Amino acid sequence: MKVIKPRGMALISIIIALLIAAILAFFAVTYYTGRGQEEAGPVTAPIDRAKVLQCQSQVRKIETAVQMYYAENVTYPTGLRELEGLSETDLYCPVTNSPYDYNPSTGRVTCPGH
């Protein structure tokens, strides 16, 4: 007696594997190019995202310097130029080249472009 093997099963498994690979490729492309993130803001290219991260890093660096100033003097500085250890370029956003906003009553630093 002959045993009949189903031959359509191999074709279906190949189609499913290709479909899964296509879905993974789609998500990888959208993740690395930034496409499909319009609700997150105007940043779409990886270089722009790196600049925004650099801006956020500089804001944290300035806020740390403000907190150190506060710990030493028990008051916040009246301006960012009073802080030691910061260069002139650290006081400007690398994306928009605008100076950071500083609130001397709270010690909070923000970027006007982000």
Biotite code that builds the C-alpha atoms (Angstrom):
import biotite.structure as struc

atoms = struc.array([
    struc.Atom([0.000, 0.000, 0.000], chain_id="A", res_id=1, res_name="MET", atom_name="CA", element="C"),
    struc.Atom([1.352, 3.429, -0.956], chain_id="A", res_id=2, res_name="LYS", atom_name="CA", element="C"),
    struc.Atom([1.466, 6.254, 1.552], chain_id="A", res_id=3, res_name="VAL", atom_name="CA", element="C"),
    struc.Atom([0.534, 9.608, 0.049], chain_id="A", res_id=4, res_name="ILE", atom_name="CA", element="C"),
    struc.Atom([2.469, 12.511, 1.483], chain_id="A", res_id=5, res_name="LYS", atom_name="CA", element="C"),
    struc.Atom([0.882, 15.937, 1.447], chain_id="A", res_id=6, res_name="PRO", atom_name="CA", element="C"),
    struc.Atom([3.016, 18.145, -0.794], chain_id="A", res_id=7, res_name="ARG", atom_name="CA", element="C"),
    struc.Atom([1.226, 21.437, -0.174], chain_id="A", res_id=8, res_name="GLY", atom_name="CA", element="C"),
    struc.Atom([2.515, 21.715, 3.387], chain_id="A", res_id=9, res_name="MET", atom_name="CA", element="C"),
    struc.Atom([6.036, 22.743, 2.328], chain_id="A", res_id=10, res_name="ALA", atom_name="CA", element="C"),
    struc.Atom([4.697, 25.562, 0.154], chain_id="A", res_id=11, res_name="LEU", atom_name="CA", element="C"),
    struc.Atom([2.513, 26.925, 2.952], chain_id="A", res_id=12, res_name="ILE", atom_name="CA", element="C"),
    struc.Atom([5.425, 26.879, 5.423], chain_id="A", res_id=13, res_name="SER", atom_name="CA", element="C"),
    struc.Atom([7.650, 28.770, 2.972], chain_id="A", res_id=14, res_name="ILE", atom_name="CA", element="C"),
    struc.Atom([4.952, 31.417, 2.424], chain_id="A", res_id=15, res_name="ILE", atom_name="CA", element="C"),
    struc.Atom([4.468, 31.856, 6.175], chain_id="A", res_id=16, res_name="ILE", atom_name="CA", element="C"),
    struc.Atom([8.235, 32.157, 6.728], chain_id="A", res_id=17, res_name="ALA", atom_name="CA", element="C"),
    struc.Atom([8.506, 34.816, 3.983], chain_id="A", res_id=18, res_name="LEU", atom_name="CA", element="C"),
    struc.Atom([5.554, 36.715, 5.447], chain_id="A", res_id=19, res_name="LEU", atom_name="CA", element="C"),
    struc.Atom([7.162, 36.766, 8.908], chain_id="A", res_id=20, res_name="ILE", atom_name="CA", element="C"),
    struc.Atom([10.484, 37.917, 7.416], chain_id="A", res_id=21, res_name="ALA", atom_name="CA", element="C"),
    struc.Atom([8.712, 40.721, 5.513], chain_id="A", res_id=22, res_name="ALA", atom_name="CA", element="C"),
    struc.Atom([6.952, 41.919, 8.674], chain_id="A", res_id=23, res_name="ILE", atom_name="CA", element="C"),
    struc.Atom([10.234, 41.932, 10.630], chain_id="A", res_id=24, res_name="LEU", atom_name="CA", element="C"),
    struc.Atom([11.969, 43.816, 7.815], chain_id="A", res_id=25, res_name="ALA", atom_name="CA", element="C"),
    struc.Atom([9.167, 46.408, 7.764], chain_id="A", res_id=26, res_name="PHE", atom_name="CA", element="C"),
    struc.Atom([9.473, 47.046, 11.504], chain_id="A", res_id=27, res_name="PHE", atom_name="CA", element="C"),
    struc.Atom([13.268, 47.222, 11.299], chain_id="A", res_id=28, res_name="ALA", atom_name="CA", element="C"),
    struc.Atom([13.144, 49.786, 8.485], chain_id="A", res_id=29, res_name="VAL", atom_name="CA", element="C"),
    struc.Atom([10.580, 51.953, 10.279], chain_id="A", res_id=30, res_name="THR", atom_name="CA", element="C"),
    struc.Atom([12.556, 51.765, 13.526], chain_id="A", res_id=31, res_name="TYR", atom_name="CA", element="C"),
    struc.Atom([15.941, 52.692, 12.055], chain_id="A", res_id=32, res_name="TYR", atom_name="CA", element="C"),
    struc.Atom([14.745, 55.384, 9.659], chain_id="A", res_id=33, res_name="THR", atom_name="CA", element="C"),
    struc.Atom([12.240, 56.992, 12.026], chain_id="A", res_id=34, res_name="GLY", atom_name="CA", element="C"),
    struc.Atom([9.409, 56.808, 9.530], chain_id="A", res_id=35, res_name="ARG", atom_name="CA", element="C"),
    struc.Atom([5.972, 56.439, 11.057], chain_id="A", res_id=36, res_name="GLY", atom_name="CA", element="C"),
    struc.Atom([6.853, 58.469, 14.159], chain_id="A", res_id=37, res_name="GLN", atom_name="CA", element="C"),
    struc.Atom([5.129, 61.713, 13.200], chain_id="A", res_id=38, res_name="GLU", atom_name="CA", element="C"),
    struc.Atom([3.372, 61.877, 16.554], chain_id="A", res_id=39, res_name="GLU", atom_name="CA", element="C"),
    struc.Atom([6.761, 61.875, 18.308], chain_id="A", res_id=40, res_name="ALA", atom_name="CA", element="C"),
    struc.Atom([7.823, 65.104, 16.595], chain_id="A", res_id=41, res_name="GLY", atom_name="CA", element="C"),
    struc.Atom([9.616, 66.323, 13.500], chain_id="A", res_id=42, res_name="PRO", atom_name="CA", element="C"),
    struc.Atom([12.719, 64.192, 14.066], chain_id="A", res_id=43, res_name="VAL", atom_name="CA", element="C"),
    struc.Atom([12.956, 61.539, 11.346], chain_id="A", res_id=44, res_name="THR", atom_name="CA", element="C"),
    struc.Atom([16.611, 60.871, 10.567], chain_id="A", res_id=45, res_name="ALA", atom_name="CA", element="C"),
    struc.Atom([19.011, 59.080, 12.913], chain_id="A", res_id=46, res_name="PRO", atom_name="CA", element="C"),
    struc.Atom([21.363, 62.085, 12.820], chain_id="A", res_id=47, res_name="ILE", atom_name="CA", element="C"),
    struc.Atom([18.529, 64.367, 13.966], chain_id="A", res_id=48, res_name="ASP", atom_name="CA", element="C"),
    struc.Atom([17.711, 61.949, 16.778], chain_id="A", res_id=49, res_name="ARG", atom_name="CA", element="C"),
    struc.Atom([21.372, 61.975, 17.814], chain_id="A", res_id=50, res_name="ALA", atom_name="CA", element="C"),
    struc.Atom([21.360, 65.780, 17.930], chain_id="A", res_id=51, res_name="LYS", atom_name="CA", element="C"),
    struc.Atom([18.219, 65.770, 20.089], chain_id="A", res_id=52, res_name="VAL", atom_name="CA", element="C"),
    struc.Atom([19.866, 63.276, 22.431], chain_id="A", res_id=53, res_name="LEU", atom_name="CA", element="C"),
    struc.Atom([22.932, 65.492, 22.564], chain_id="A", res_id=54, res_name="GLN", atom_name="CA", element="C"),
    struc.Atom([20.676, 68.440, 23.460], chain_id="A", res_id=55, res_name="CYS", atom_name="CA", element="C"),
    struc.Atom([18.997, 66.448, 26.235], chain_id="A", res_id=56, res_name="GLN", atom_name="CA", element="C"),
    struc.Atom([22.417, 65.372, 27.509], chain_id="A", res_id=57, res_name="SER", atom_name="CA", element="C"),
    struc.Atom([23.606, 68.982, 27.619], chain_id="A", res_id=58, res_name="GLN", atom_name="CA", element="C"),
    struc.Atom([20.459, 70.018, 29.512], chain_id="A", res_id=59, res_name="VAL", atom_name="CA", element="C"),
    struc.Atom([21.167, 67.310, 32.116], chain_id="A", res_id=60, res_name="ARG", atom_name="CA", element="C"),
    struc.Atom([24.800, 68.446, 32.326], chain_id="A", res_id=61, res_name="LYS", atom_name="CA", element="C"),
    struc.Atom([23.729, 72.052, 32.942], chain_id="A", res_id=62, res_name="ILE", atom_name="CA", element="C"),
    struc.Atom([21.116, 70.984, 35.506], chain_id="A", res_id=63, res_name="GLU", atom_name="CA", element="C"),
    struc.Atom([23.793, 68.970, 37.330], chain_id="A", res_id=64, res_name="THR", atom_name="CA", element="C"),
    struc.Atom([26.041, 72.048, 37.402], chain_id="A", res_id=65, res_name="ALA", atom_name="CA", element="C"),
    struc.Atom([23.090, 74.099, 38.728], chain_id="A", res_id=66, res_name="VAL", atom_name="CA", element="C"),
    struc.Atom([22.484, 71.542, 41.483], chain_id="A", res_id=67, res_name="GLN", atom_name="CA", element="C"),
    struc.Atom([26.169, 71.575, 42.420], chain_id="A", res_id=68, res_name="MET", atom_name="CA", element="C"),
    struc.Atom([26.077, 75.388, 42.576], chain_id="A", res_id=69, res_name="TYR", atom_name="CA", element="C"),
    struc.Atom([22.985, 75.176, 44.773], chain_id="A", res_id=70, res_name="TYR", atom_name="CA", element="C"),
    struc.Atom([24.674, 72.669, 47.100], chain_id="A", res_id=71, res_name="ALA", atom_name="CA", element="C"),
    struc.Atom([27.666, 74.986, 47.549], chain_id="A", res_id=72, res_name="GLU", atom_name="CA", element="C"),
    struc.Atom([25.866, 78.348, 47.775], chain_id="A", res_id=73, res_name="ASN", atom_name="CA", element="C"),
    struc.Atom([22.350, 77.405, 49.037], chain_id="A", res_id=74, res_name="VAL", atom_name="CA", element="C"),
    struc.Atom([20.849, 79.480, 46.232], chain_id="A", res_id=75, res_name="THR", atom_name="CA", element="C"),
    struc.Atom([20.401, 79.020, 42.504], chain_id="A", res_id=76, res_name="TYR", atom_name="CA", element="C"),
    struc.Atom([22.612, 81.053, 40.151], chain_id="A", res_id=77, res_name="PRO", atom_name="CA", element="C"),
    struc.Atom([21.046, 84.122, 38.573], chain_id="A", res_id=78, res_name="THR", atom_name="CA", element="C"),
    struc.Atom([22.293, 83.058, 35.138], chain_id="A", res_id=79, res_name="GLY", atom_name="CA", element="C"),
    struc.Atom([23.921, 80.101, 33.435], chain_id="A", res_id=80, res_name="LEU", atom_name="CA", element="C"),
    struc.Atom([27.168, 82.014, 32.864], chain_id="A", res_id=81, res_name="ARG", atom_name="CA", element="C"),
    struc.Atom([27.874, 81.840, 36.616], chain_id="A", res_id=82, res_name="GLU", atom_name="CA", element="C"),
    struc.Atom([28.358, 78.074, 36.400], chain_id="A", res_id=83, res_name="LEU", atom_name="CA", element="C"),
    struc.Atom([31.891, 76.721, 36.353], chain_id="A", res_id=84, res_name="GLU", atom_name="CA", element="C"),
    struc.Atom([33.067, 73.957, 34.068], chain_id="A", res_id=85, res_name="GLY", atom_name="CA", element="C"),
    struc.Atom([30.743, 74.789, 31.154], chain_id="A", res_id=86, res_name="LEU", atom_name="CA", element="C"),
    struc.Atom([31.944, 76.130, 27.835], chain_id="A", res_id=87, res_name="SER", atom_name="CA", element="C"),
    struc.Atom([30.107, 78.752, 25.830], chain_id="A", res_id=88, res_name="GLU", atom_name="CA", element="C"),
    struc.Atom([28.856, 76.121, 23.363], chain_id="A", res_id=89, res_name="THR", atom_name="CA", element="C"),
    struc.Atom([27.333, 74.094, 26.219], chain_id="A", res_id=90, res_name="ASP", atom_name="CA", element="C"),
    struc.Atom([24.844, 76.915, 26.790], chain_id="A", res_id=91, res_name="LEU", atom_name="CA", element="C"),
    struc.Atom([23.349, 76.595, 23.278], chain_id="A", res_id=92, res_name="TYR", atom_name="CA", element="C"),
    struc.Atom([21.180, 73.865, 21.759], chain_id="A", res_id=93, res_name="CYS", atom_name="CA", element="C"),
    struc.Atom([23.095, 71.866, 19.114], chain_id="A", res_id=94, res_name="PRO", atom_name="CA", element="C"),
    struc.Atom([19.935, 71.501, 16.999], chain_id="A", res_id=95, res_name="VAL", atom_name="CA", element="C"),
    struc.Atom([18.504, 75.031, 16.952], chain_id="A", res_id=96, res_name="THR", atom_name="CA", element="C"),
    struc.Atom([21.606, 76.993, 18.103], chain_id="A", res_id=97, res_name="ASN", atom_name="CA", element="C"),
    struc.Atom([19.385, 78.948, 20.487], chain_id="A", res_id=98, res_name="SER", atom_name="CA", element="C"),
    struc.Atom([20.337, 79.552, 24.127], chain_id="A", res_id=99, res_name="PRO", atom_name="CA", element="C"),
    struc.Atom([18.740, 77.365, 26.768], chain_id="A", res_id=100, res_name="TYR", atom_name="CA", element="C"),
    struc.Atom([15.985, 78.828, 28.921], chain_id="A", res_id=101, res_name="ASP", atom_name="CA", element="C"),
    struc.Atom([16.821, 79.013, 32.610], chain_id="A", res_id=102, res_name="TYR", atom_name="CA", element="C"),
    struc.Atom([14.480, 79.707, 35.525], chain_id="A", res_id=103, res_name="ASN", atom_name="CA", element="C"),
    struc.Atom([16.570, 81.026, 38.453], chain_id="A", res_id=104, res_name="PRO", atom_name="CA", element="C"),
    struc.Atom([13.779, 80.525, 40.979], chain_id="A", res_id=105, res_name="SER", atom_name="CA", element="C"),
    struc.Atom([13.535, 76.760, 40.344], chain_id="A", res_id=106, res_name="THR", atom_name="CA", element="C"),
    struc.Atom([16.925, 75.971, 38.793], chain_id="A", res_id=107, res_name="GLY", atom_name="CA", element="C"),
    struc.Atom([15.220, 74.317, 35.823], chain_id="A", res_id=108, res_name="ARG", atom_name="CA", element="C"),
    struc.Atom([16.843, 74.376, 32.371], chain_id="A", res_id=109, res_name="VAL", atom_name="CA", element="C"),
    struc.Atom([14.794, 73.818, 29.207], chain_id="A", res_id=110, res_name="THR", atom_name="CA", element="C"),
    struc.Atom([15.422, 73.938, 25.492], chain_id="A", res_id=111, res_name="CYS", atom_name="CA", element="C"),
    struc.Atom([13.094, 76.296, 23.618], chain_id="A", res_id=112, res_name="PRO", atom_name="CA", element="C"),
    struc.Atom([13.135, 74.062, 20.518], chain_id="A", res_id=113, res_name="GLY", atom_name="CA", element="C"),
    struc.Atom([12.226, 70.779, 22.205], chain_id="A", res_id=114, res_name="HIS", atom_name="CA", element="C"),
])
